[in-house]
Amino acid sequence: MSKPSDTETLHPDLAGWRSLYLRAPDGLKLHIAETGDRNGARLPVICLPGLTRSGLDFEVIGNRIARDQGRRVLAMDYRGRGLSDYDSDWKNYDLMVELEDLHAALAALGIPRAIFLGTSRGGLLTMLTAITRPGILAGAILNDIGAVIEAQGLARIRSYVGKIPVPRSEDQAVLTLKHLFGGSFPEESDASWLAFARRVWKSENGQLVPRYDTNLMRTLTDLDLEKPIPALWPQFDALKPVPLLVIRGELSDLFAQATAEEMVARHREGEFGQPARLHVAAKQGHAPLLEDEPTIGAILDFIGAVDPA
């Protein structure tokens, strides 16, 4: 993978953030959003979004980490999402390909060790990193994902990925999202819904278009949700040597409370002296937005404990 360009580009959507562009091992252009002090001594935080999401999801928490702890924060757009190039072959929207992209990007950026914050799919990539590159993980935050994935939540995700009618206006976009996700986020403000809509769609030639390749829906087509979803306990157990914070949305249909509690209990059997932490984001479903003060506080406290000033 090539080194990022020497020309620093301001992020088009995130004030105070920078855009870094790199080439994946197969030549596809990848985008990473960056904020904070890239030359600081403290461990950086790597933010990994969900299936169709982008680095935009980490604006609030990334700003707080950079401001309150003086850390470098990097938020990745996987191939086919955000400002990264779309892949001509949808079959490359695969965890193992994305894992290779991630590790190559961190090598190109000269990051030998970091704290990982992974939402949903990003948490799966974090667990896989614990298996393939354990030395790079200084700490792990899993946001609404774990060793057991609930079929009903996965079925709900499959029902809308790549299938949401493109709204004609931002007002319609907000109404669409409230219809789809209002039950999972019953207490969000109008401003929060508008911010959410702007992270899902962008304006292009006067029209709103998704910020992801809708071919991602094809990766979910063959899932047989009538059969039990294989548990990921071996992948999770690879995190035992690593400090761990588990975040669960109180209303999540993808990540059960019992699974979260079992993960925390199981992690205590590992090598790290400090027990895993569990934070439940109140009145939020899949996946918590990481914007409420209790959740921000839990993340900042955890990161500070992993890498004190």
C-alpha positions, -999 to 999 in steps of 0.1 A, spaced: 0 0 0 12 35 -8 19 61 17 -7 89 22 -2 119 0 21 146 13 -7 171 5 -30 174 34 -67 177 24 -94 191 46 -123 167 51 -153 179 31 -179 170 57 -160 171 91 -148 204 103 -113 203 117 -107 168 103 -82 158 76 -87 134 47 -60 108 40 -61 87 8 -42 54 4 -41 25 -20 -53 -9 -8 -32 -39 -17 -53 -44 -49 -50 -7 -59 -84 5 -48 -84 40 -32 -93 41 5 -102 71 26 -94 76 63 -106 107 83 -80 120 108 -82 145 136 -60 153 167 -22 154 171 -6 129 147 28 135 164 16 131 200 30 105 223 -3 90 234 -17 59 217 -40 67 187 -76 55 185 -87 36 154 -125 39 147 -142 13 126 -178 17 115 -207 -6 108 -217 -24 76 -229 5 55 -215 32 76 -185 56 73 -161 75 95 -187 103 98 -203 83 126 -173 91 148 -174 129 146 -186 136 181 -167 109 200 -136 115 178 -136 152 186 -139 145 223 -111 120 223 -88 144 204 -98 174 225 -99 159 260 -70 135 257 -48 150 230 -49 118 209 -48 112 172 -81 97 160 -85 79 127 -118 68 113 -118 44 83 -141 43 53 -141 7 41 -141 0 4 -175 9 -10 -184 33 18 -179 70 24 -151 86 4 -134 53 -5 -137 39 -40 -164 14 -48 -153 -21 -57 -163 -34 -92 -167 -68 -76 -191 -68 -47 -177 -101 -34 -148 -80 -22 -171 -65 4 -158 -92 27 -145 -91 62 -112 -107 53 -106 -83 24 -115 -54 47 -92 -68 74 -63 -68 49 -72 -32 39 -72 -21 75 -38 -37 84 -22 -24 52 -35 11 60 -21 11 95 12 -1 82 13 27 57 4 52 83 32 39 106 9 29 135 23 -1 153 -1 0 183 -35 16 189 -68 14 208 -96 1 185 -132 14 187 -154 -9 165 -191 -5 159 -209 -36 147 -189 -48 117 -160 -28 131 -161 -48 162 -158 -80 142 -128 -66 125 -114 -58 159 -118 -94 170 -102 -107 138 -73 -83 144 -68 -99 178 -62 -132 160 -41 -120 131 -22 -90 145 -26 -92 183 4 -70 189 -12 -39 175 -42 -40 199 -36 -19 231 -73 -19 239 -106 -28 224 -140 -11 225 -168 -32 210 -199 -12 202 -231 -34 201 -214 -65 187 -202 -96 203 -197 -133 202 -234 -141 195 -253 -122 168 -291 -122 172 -309 -134 140 -338 -109 144 -314 -80 143 -295 -94 113 -329 -99 95 -338 -63 102 -305 -51 87 -310 -72 57 -345 -58 52 -332 -23 45 -296 -24 33 -296 -11 -3 -334 -10 -4 -343 23 12 -360 46 -13 -338 76 -20 -355 106 -4 -362 137 -24 -353 161 4 -336 162 38 -370 165 54 -381 133 37 -348 116 47 -355 124 83 -390 110 81 -377 79 64 -351 73 92 -376 80 119 -399 54 104 -372 28 102 -353 34 134 -376 55 156 -383 25 178 -346 19 184 -339 56 192 -370 70 208 -355 100 225 -333 115 197 -338 152 189 -348 166 155 -312 179 152 -298 144 158 -321 128 132 -310 154 106 -273 147 115 -281 110 111 -297 116 77 -266 136 65 -244 106 74 -266 82 54 -271 103 22 -251 130 4 -261 156 -21 -248 148 -56 -259 168 -87 -289 182 -67 -300 147 -56 -295 127 -24 -276 95 -29 -265 69 -4 -230 71 11 -224 35 3 -224 11 -26 -259 -5 -26 -243 -37 -39 -235 -43 -2 -271 -58 0 -258 -87 -21 -235 -98 7 -266 -105 28 -287 -123 3 -276 -158 9 -278 -156 47 -300 -184 60 -315 -170 91 -336 -201 97 -304 -218 109 -285 -208 140 -259 -182 134 -225 -196 144 -212 -182 176 -179 -163 176 -165 -172 210 -131 -183 196 -127 -149 179 -139 -131 210 -115 -151 233 -86 -138 213 -93 -105 231 -86 -119 265 -51 -104 267 -65 -70 258 -83 -44 279 -119 -44 269 -150 -21 270 -182 -36 258 -210 -11 248 -246 -23 243 -276 -4 232 -304 -9 258 -328 -15 229 -305 -35 207 -320 -64 187 -286 -76 175 -266 -79 207 -284 -94 237 -277 -83 273 -270 -119 283 -243 -122 256 -227 -89 268 -227 -101 304 -212 -135 294 -185 -117 274 -175 -96 304 -174 -126 327 -154 -147 302 -129 -119 297 -121 -119 334 -105 -153 328 -80 -137 305 -45 -123 311 -53 -86 316 -55 -76 352 -83 -51 349 -117 -67 344 -137 -59 312 -162 -31 315 -198 -31 303 -217 1 295 -253 1 284 -264 31 263 -298 40 276 -328 43 252 -307 33 221 -308 3 198 -283 -9 173 -260 7 172 -254 33 199 -245 67 184 -217 73 209 -229 109 213 -246 109 248 -225 121 277 -226 88 298 -213 68 268 -187 94 259 -176 94 295 -173 56 296 -152 56 265 -129 84 277 -124 67 311 -116 34 295 -91 49 270 -75 69 298 -71 38 319 -55 19 290 -30 46 282 -27 71 311 -12 105 305 
